[in-house]
């Protein structure tokens, strides 16, 4: 399991750059929404490959195959 992190760079002119890592899928927008609302206007946004990745879930399933034998 990857660690989820938010990184902020605050520039002398007041701009803030935010980078989310380790968050798979569109949930990163939910994680950052409240912070962005407090920071102010979002000038640009770039989605990473993690945004487009799908969360992998493991599931176990068993398949029962029956063979039907002919009587002849």
Biopython code that builds the backbone (N, CA, C, O; Angstrom):
import numpy as np
from Bio.PDB.StructureBuilder import StructureBuilder

atoms = [
    (1, "UNK", "N", (0.846, -1.177, 0.000)),
    (1, "UNK", "CA", (0.000, 0.000, 0.000)),
    (1, "UNK", "C", (0.889, 1.236, 0.000)),
    (1, "UNK", "O", (1.805, 1.350, 0.814)),
    (2, "UNK", "N", (0.616, 2.160, -0.915)),
    (2, "UNK", "CA", (1.397, 3.387, -1.013)),
    (2, "UNK", "C", (0.911, 4.408, 0.011)),
    (2, "UNK", "O", (-0.260, 4.426, 0.391)),
    (3, "UNK", "N", (1.831, 5.249, 0.444)),
    (3, "UNK", "CA", (1.470, 6.302, 1.357)),
    (3, "UNK", "C", (0.910, 7.482, 0.557)),
    (3, "UNK", "O", (1.490, 7.888, -0.451)),
    (4, "UNK", "N", (-0.207, 8.020, 1.009)),
    (4, "UNK", "CA", (-0.807, 9.176, 0.372)),
    (4, "UNK", "C", (-0.173, 10.440, 0.939)),
    (4, "UNK", "O", (-0.094, 10.608, 2.156)),
    (5, "UNK", "N", (0.282, 11.330, 0.053)),
    (5, "UNK", "CA", (0.908, 12.565, 0.511)),
    (5, "UNK", "C", (0.401, 13.764, -0.279)),
    (5, "UNK", "O", (0.047, 13.650, -1.453)),
    (6, "UNK", "N", (0.373, 14.908, 0.384)),
    (6, "UNK", "CA", (0.106, 16.192, -0.250)),
    (6, "UNK", "C", (1.335, 17.058, -0.014)),
    (6, "UNK", "O", (1.804, 17.193, 1.116)),
    (7, "UNK", "N", (1.845, 17.638, -1.080)),
    (7, "UNK", "CA", (3.028, 18.493, -0.999)),
    (7, "UNK", "C", (2.621, 19.897, -1.441)),
    (7, "UNK", "O", (1.933, 20.060, -2.449)),
    (8, "UNK", "N", (3.048, 20.911, -0.686)),
    (8, "UNK", "CA", (2.732, 22.294, -1.018)),
    (8, "UNK", "C", (4.022, 23.089, -1.146)),
    (8, "UNK", "O", (4.914, 23.000, -0.302)),
    (9, "UNK", "N", (4.102, 23.870, -2.222)),
    (9, "UNK", "CA", (5.204, 24.811, -2.398)),
    (9, "UNK", "C", (4.573, 26.199, -2.409)),
    (9, "UNK", "O", (3.701, 26.488, -3.229)),
    (10, "UNK", "N", (5.015, 27.044, -1.502)),
    (10, "UNK", "CA", (4.489, 28.405, -1.410)),
    (10, "UNK", "C", (5.547, 29.357, -1.940)),
    (10, "UNK", "O", (6.646, 29.440, -1.391)),
    (11, "UNK", "N", (5.218, 30.074, -3.004)),
    (11, "UNK", "CA", (6.148, 30.986, -3.660)),
    (11, "UNK", "C", (6.088, 32.369, -3.015)),
    (11, "UNK", "O", (5.084, 32.711, -2.390)),
    (12, "UNK", "N", (7.147, 33.169, -3.156)),
    (12, "UNK", "CA", (7.182, 34.505, -2.549)),
    (12, "UNK", "C", (6.022, 35.412, -2.986)),
    (12, "UNK", "O", (5.613, 36.294, -2.230)),
    (13, "UNK", "N", (5.494, 35.204, -4.189)),
    (13, "UNK", "CA", (4.391, 36.046, -4.666)),
    (13, "UNK", "C", (3.019, 35.552, -4.180)),
    (13, "UNK", "O", (1.993, 36.122, -4.554)),
    (14, "UNK", "N", (2.992, 34.496, -3.349)),
    (14, "UNK", "CA", (1.749, 33.993, -2.762)),
    (14, "UNK", "C", (1.131, 32.821, -3.491)),
    (14, "UNK", "O", (0.165, 32.231, -3.006)),
    (15, "UNK", "N", (1.670, 32.473, -4.649)),
    (15, "UNK", "CA", (1.143, 31.303, -5.361)),
    (15, "UNK", "C", (1.469, 30.047, -4.559)),
    (15, "UNK", "O", (2.501, 29.965, -3.893)),
    (16, "UNK", "N", (0.581, 29.088, -4.638)),
    (16, "UNK", "CA", (0.778, 27.803, -3.949)),
    (16, "UNK", "C", (0.660, 26.695, -4.984)),
    (16, "UNK", "O", (-0.312, 26.624, -5.735)),
    (17, "UNK", "N", (1.664, 25.836, -5.008)),
    (17, "UNK", "CA", (1.616, 24.657, -5.871)),
    (17, "UNK", "C", (1.344, 23.459, -4.983)),
    (17, "UNK", "O", (2.015, 23.252, -3.971)),
    (18, "UNK", "N", (0.358, 22.678, -5.371)),
    (18, "UNK", "CA", (-0.042, 21.510, -4.601)),
    (18, "UNK", "C", (0.182, 20.262, -5.441)),
    (18, "UNK", "O", (-0.135, 20.245, -6.631)),
    (19, "UNK", "N", (0.726, 19.219, -4.825)),
    (19, "UNK", "CA", (0.953, 17.963, -5.535)),
    (19, "UNK", "C", (0.472, 16.815, -4.653)),
    (19, "UNK", "O", (0.931, 16.652, -3.523)),
    (20, "UNK", "N", (-0.460, 16.022, -5.186)),
    (20, "UNK", "CA", (-0.979, 14.854, -4.479)),
    (20, "UNK", "C", (-0.328, 13.611, -5.069)),
    (20, "UNK", "O", (-0.306, 13.443, -6.289)),
    (21, "UNK", "N", (0.196, 12.746, -4.225)),
    (21, "UNK", "CA", (0.787, 11.493, -4.689)),
    (21, "UNK", "C", (0.264, 10.338, -3.843)),
    (21, "UNK", "O", (-0.085, 10.502, -2.674)),
    (22, "UNK", "N", (0.222, 9.178, -4.465)),
    (22, "UNK", "CA", (-0.215, 7.972, -3.768)),
    (22, "UNK", "C", (-1.717, 7.819, -3.664)),
    (22, "UNK", "O", (-2.205, 6.885, -3.028)),
    (23, "UNK", "N", (-2.467, 8.741, -4.293)),
    (23, "UNK", "CA", (-3.923, 8.661, -4.266)),
    (23, "UNK", "C", (-4.379, 8.199, -5.648)),
    (23, "UNK", "O", (-4.196, 8.904, -6.640)),
    (24, "UNK", "N", (-4.971, 7.016, -5.702)),
    (24, "UNK", "CA", (-5.349, 6.422, -6.984)),
    (24, "UNK", "C", (-6.776, 6.811, -7.333)),
    (24, "UNK", "O", (-7.672, 6.767, -6.490)),
    (25, "UNK", "N", (-6.970, 7.192, -8.585)),
    (25, "UNK", "CA", (-8.306, 7.526, -9.073)),
    (25, "UNK", "C", (-8.698, 8.962, -8.782)),
    (25, "UNK", "O", (-7.882, 9.775, -8.348)),
    (26, "UNK", "N", (-9.951, 9.251, -9.027)),
    (26, "UNK", "CA", (-10.466, 10.613, -8.909)),
    (26, "UNK", "C", (-10.648, 11.067, -7.466)),
    (26, "UNK", "O", (-11.004, 12.222, -7.230)),
    (27, "UNK", "N", (-10.417, 10.199, -6.508)),
    (27, "UNK", "CA", (-10.601, 10.587, -5.105)),
    (27, "UNK", "C", (-9.636, 11.685, -4.674)),
    (27, "UNK", "O", (-9.857, 12.325, -3.646)),
    (28, "UNK", "N", (-8.563, 11.916, -5.445)),
    (28, "UNK", "CA", (-7.631, 12.988, -5.086)),
    (28, "UNK", "C", (-8.328, 14.348, -5.129)),
    (28, "UNK", "O", (-7.979, 15.243, -4.360)),
    (29, "UNK", "N", (-9.301, 14.512, -6.012)),
    (29, "UNK", "CA", (-10.031, 15.780, -6.066)),
    (29, "UNK", "C", (-10.870, 15.979, -4.812)),
    (29, "UNK", "O", (-11.048, 17.111, -4.361)),
    (30, "UNK", "N", (-11.386, 14.899, -4.245)),
    (30, "UNK", "CA", (-12.142, 14.979, -2.999)),
    (30, "UNK", "C", (-11.218, 15.327, -1.836)),
    (30, "UNK", "O", (-11.584, 16.103, -0.954)),
    (31, "UNK", "N", (-10.025, 14.750, -1.843)),
    (31, "UNK", "CA", (-9.063, 14.982, -0.761)),
    (31, "UNK", "C", (-8.590, 16.431, -0.758)),
    (31, "UNK", "O", (-8.418, 17.020, 0.309)),
    (32, "UNK", "N", (-8.379, 17.006, -1.923)),
    (32, "UNK", "CA", (-7.800, 18.348, -2.016)),
    (32, "UNK", "C", (-8.838, 19.469, -2.082)),
    (32, "UNK", "O", (-8.471, 20.638, -1.957)),
    (33, "UNK", "N", (-10.104, 19.157, -2.272)),
    (33, "UNK", "CA", (-11.140, 20.176, -2.477)),
    (33, "UNK", "C", (-11.232, 21.166, -1.318)),
    (33, "UNK", "O", (-11.282, 22.374, -1.554)),
    (34, "UNK", "N", (-11.256, 20.697, -0.092)),
    (34, "UNK", "CA", (-11.403, 21.591, 1.058)),
    (34, "UNK", "C", (-10.198, 22.519, 1.199)),
    (34, "UNK", "O", (-10.348, 23.697, 1.522)),
    (35, "UNK", "N", (-9.021, 21.988, 0.959)),
    (35, "UNK", "CA", (-7.810, 22.799, 1.057)),
    (35, "UNK", "C", (-7.803, 23.863, -0.031)),
    (35, "UNK", "O", (-7.495, 25.025, 0.233)),
    (36, "UNK", "N", (-8.144, 23.467, -1.258)),
    (36, "UNK", "CA", (-8.173, 24.414, -2.373)),
    (36, "UNK", "C", (-9.203, 25.513, -2.140)),
    (36, "UNK", "O", (-8.982, 26.661, -2.526)),
    (37, "UNK", "N", (-10.320, 25.174, -1.515)),
    (37, "UNK", "CA", (-11.351, 26.173, -1.222)),
    (37, "UNK", "C", (-10.817, 27.234, -0.257)),
    (37, "UNK", "O", (-11.166, 28.409, -0.367)),
    (38, "UNK", "N", (-9.978, 26.820, 0.679)),
    (38, "UNK", "CA", (-9.403, 27.763, 1.638)),
    (38, "UNK", "C", (-8.266, 28.583, 1.039)),
    (38, "UNK", "O", (-8.040, 29.726, 1.437)),
    (39, "UNK", "N", (-7.552, 27.996, 0.080)),
    (39, "UNK", "CA", (-6.405, 28.692, -0.526)),
    (39, "UNK", "C", (-6.836, 29.784, -1.494)),
    (39, "UNK", "O", (-6.165, 30.811, -1.598)),
    (40, "UNK", "N", (-7.930, 29.586, -2.196)),
    (40, "UNK", "CA", (-8.388, 30.595, -3.145)),
    (40, "UNK", "C", (-8.593, 30.027, -4.533)),
    (40, "UNK", "O", (-8.948, 28.860, -4.695)),
    (41, "UNK", "N", (-8.365, 30.862, -5.532)),
    (41, "UNK", "CA", (-8.636, 30.511, -6.923)),
    (41, "UNK", "C", (-7.595, 29.523, -7.449)),
    (41, "UNK", "O", (-6.393, 29.733, -7.284)),
    (42, "UNK", "N", (-8.064, 28.448, -8.080)),
    (42, "UNK", "CA", (-7.175, 27.478, -8.719)),
    (42, "UNK", "C", (-6.935, 27.959, -10.150)),
    (42, "UNK", "O", (-7.868, 28.053, -10.947)),
    (43, "UNK", "N", (-5.675, 28.263, -10.464)),
    (43, "UNK", "CA", (-5.337, 28.766, -11.797)),
    (43, "UNK", "C", (-5.182, 27.652, -12.815)),
    (43, "UNK", "O", (-5.545, 27.819, -13.979)),
    (44, "UNK", "N", (-4.649, 26.521, -12.390)),
    (44, "UNK", "CA", (-4.492, 25.399, -13.305)),
    (44, "UNK", "C", (-4.451, 24.105, -12.508)),
    (44, "UNK", "O", (-4.183, 24.088, -11.307)),
    (45, "UNK", "N", (-4.726, 23.027, -13.220)),
    (45, "UNK", "CA", (-4.732, 21.704, -12.607)),
    (45, "UNK", "C", (-4.253, 20.697, -13.636)),
    (45, "UNK", "O", (-4.691, 20.723, -14.786)),
    (46, "UNK", "N", (-3.353, 19.807, -13.227)),
    (46, "UNK", "CA", (-2.860, 18.743, -14.106)),
    (46, "UNK", "C", (-3.107, 17.408, -13.432)),
    (46, "UNK", "O", (-2.781, 17.217, -12.260)),
    (47, "UNK", "N", (-3.678, 16.501, -14.176)),
    (47, "UNK", "CA", (-3.934, 15.167, -13.639)),
    (47, "UNK", "C", (-2.743, 14.259, -13.951)),
    (47, "UNK", "O", (-2.193, 14.288, -15.052)),
    (48, "UNK", "N", (-2.361, 13.457, -12.963)),
    (48, "UNK", "CA", (-1.241, 12.537, -13.133)),
    (48, "UNK", "C", (-1.757, 11.174, -13.595)),
    (48, "UNK", "O", (-2.964, 10.958, -13.697)),
    (49, "UNK", "N", (-0.844, 10.278, -13.868)),
    (49, "UNK", "CA", (-1.228, 8.922, -14.266)),
    (49, "UNK", "C", (-1.974, 8.216, -13.138)),
    (49, "UNK", "O", (-2.795, 7.338, -13.402)),
    (50, "UNK", "N", (-1.704, 8.584, -11.890)),
    (50, "UNK", "CA", (-2.413, 7.985, -10.758)),
    (50, "UNK", "C", (-3.902, 8.325, -10.794)),
    (50, "UNK", "O", (-4.733, 7.530, -10.354)),
    (51, "UNK", "N", (-4.236, 9.499, -11.313)),
    (51, "UNK", "CA", (-5.631, 9.901, -11.425)),
    (51, "UNK", "C", (-6.395, 8.955, -12.359)),
    (51, "UNK", "O", (-7.541, 8.595, -12.091)),
    (52, "UNK", "N", (-5.750, 8.564, -13.443)),
    (52, "UNK", "CA", (-6.396, 7.714, -14.437)),
    (52, "UNK", "C", (-6.306, 6.229, -14.104)),
    (52, "UNK", "O", (-6.978, 5.412, -14.733)),
    (53, "UNK", "N", (-5.492, 5.876, -13.132)),
    (53, "UNK", "CA", (-5.352, 4.473, -12.739)),
    (53, "UNK", "C", (-6.597, 4.037, -11.987)),
    (53, "UNK", "O", (-7.271, 4.847, -11.350)),
    (54, "UNK", "N", (-6.888, 2.771, -12.068)),
    (54, "UNK", "CA", (-8.009, 2.223, -11.329)),
    (54, "UNK", "C", (-7.483, 1.482, -10.122)),
    (54, "UNK", "O", (-6.472, 0.783, -10.189)),
    (55, "UNK", "N", (-8.185, 1.644, -9.020)),
    (55, "UNK", "CA", (-7.792, 0.963, -7.800)),
    (55, "UNK", "C", (-7.943, -0.535, -8.007)),
    (55, "UNK", "O", (-8.985, -1.007, -8.460)),
    (56, "UNK", "N", (-6.899, -1.277, -7.671)),
    (56, "UNK", "CA", (-6.939, -2.721, -7.867)),
    (56, "UNK", "C", (-7.501, -3.383, -6.631)),
    (56, "UNK", "O", (-7.055, -3.144, -5.509)),
    (57, "UNK", "N", (-8.476, -4.209, -6.864)),
    (57, "UNK", "CA", (-9.101, -4.957, -5.775)),
    (57, "UNK", "C", (-8.957, -6.434, -6.079)),
    (57, "UNK", "O", (-9.130, -6.872, -7.217)),
    (58, "UNK", "N", (-8.645, -7.177, -5.066)),
    (58, "UNK", "CA", (-8.528, -8.616, -5.252)),
    (58, "UNK", "C", (-9.847, -9.258, -4.852)),
    (58, "UNK", "O", (-10.446, -8.908, -3.835)),
    (59, "UNK", "N", (-10.271, -10.174, -5.647)),
    (59, "UNK", "CA", (-11.475, -10.911, -5.299)),
    (59, "UNK", "C", (-11.227, -12.386, -5.561)),
    (59, "UNK", "O", (-10.544, -12.771, -6.510)),
    (60, "UNK", "N", (-11.785, -13.169, -4.716)),
    (60, "UNK", "CA", (-11.649, -14.618, -4.872)),
    (60, "UNK", "C", (-12.977, -15.169, -5.356)),
    (60, "UNK", "O", (-14.036, -14.879, -4.800)),
    (61, "UNK", "N", (-12.894, -15.952, -6.380)),
    (61, "UNK", "CA", (-14.113, -16.603, -6.856)),
    (61, "UNK", "C", (-13.754, -17.999, -7.315)),
    (61, "UNK", "O", (-12.694, -18.244, -7.891)),
    (62, "UNK", "N", (-14.653, -18.883, -7.046)),
    (62, "UNK", "CA", (-14.457, -20.267, -7.459)),
    (62, "UNK", "C", (-15.487, -20.601, -8.516)),
    (62, "UNK", "O", (-16.645, -20.192, -8.438)),
    (63, "UNK", "N", (-15.051, -21.335, -9.482)),
    (63, "UNK", "CA", (-15.951, -21.756, -10.546)),
    (63, "UNK", "C", (-16.055, -23.272, -10.500)),
    (63, "UNK", "O", (-15.047, -23.978, -10.467)),
    (64, "UNK", "N", (-17.249, -23.745, -10.499)),
    (64, "UNK", "CA", (-17.486, -25.181, -10.450)),
    (64, "UNK", "C", (-17.897, -25.637, -11.843)),
    (64, "UNK", "O", (-18.980, -25.301, -12.322)),
    (65, "UNK", "N", (-17.038, -26.390, -12.477)),
    (65, "UNK", "CA", (-17.331, -26.912, -13.815)),
    (65, "UNK", "C", (-17.728, -28.374, -13.679)),
    (65, "UNK", "O", (-17.006, -29.179, -13.092)),
    (66, "UNK", "N", (-18.866, -28.693, -14.219)),
    (66, "UNK", "CA", (-19.304, -30.082, -14.208)),
    (66, "UNK", "C", (-19.209, -30.616, -15.621)),
    (66, "UNK", "O", (-19.559, -29.949, -16.594)),
    (67, "UNK", "N", (-18.726, -31.834, -15.696)),
    (67, "UNK", "CA", (-18.671, -32.477, -16.999)),
    (67, "UNK", "C", (-19.891, -33.373, -17.132)),
    (67, "UNK", "O", (-20.229, -34.137, -16.227)),
    (68, "UNK", "N", (-20.521, -33.265, -18.243)),
    (68, "UNK", "CA", (-21.661, -34.134, -18.525)),
    (68, "UNK", "C", (-21.187, -35.239, -19.458)),
    (68, "UNK", "O", (-20.679, -34.985, -20.550)),
    (69, "UNK", "N", (-21.366, -36.456, -19.001)),
    (69, "UNK", "CA", (-20.928, -37.609, -19.805)),
    (69, "UNK", "C", (-22.144, -38.228, -20.461)),
    (69, "UNK", "O", (-23.209, -38.370, -19.859)),
    (70, "UNK", "N", (-21.957, -38.572, -21.653)),
    (70, "UNK", "CA", (-23.033, -39.218, -22.405)),
    (70, "UNK", "C", (-23.172, -40.663, -21.961)),
    (70, "UNK", "O", (-22.189, -41.295, -21.575)),
    (71, "UNK", "N", (-24.381, -41.184, -22.015)),
    (71, "UNK", "CA", (-24.628, -42.560, -21.629)),
    (71, "UNK", "C", (-24.286, -43.549, -22.738)),
    (71, "UNK", "O", (-24.340, -44.755, -22.497)),
    (72, "UNK", "N", (-23.960, -43.128, -23.860)),
    (72, "UNK", "CA", (-23.698, -44.060, -24.946)),
    (72, "UNK", "C", (-22.280, -44.215, -25.162)),
    (72, "UNK", "O", (-21.870, -44.969, -26.045)),
]
sb = StructureBuilder()
sb.init_structure("model")
sb.init_model(0)
sb.init_chain("A")
sb.init_seg("    ")
for serial, (resi, resn, name, xyz) in enumerate(atoms, 1):
    if name == "N":
        sb.init_residue(resn, " ", resi, " ")
    sb.init_atom(name, np.array(xyz, "f"), 0.0, 1.0, " ", f" {name:<3s}", serial, name[0])
structure = sb.get_structure()
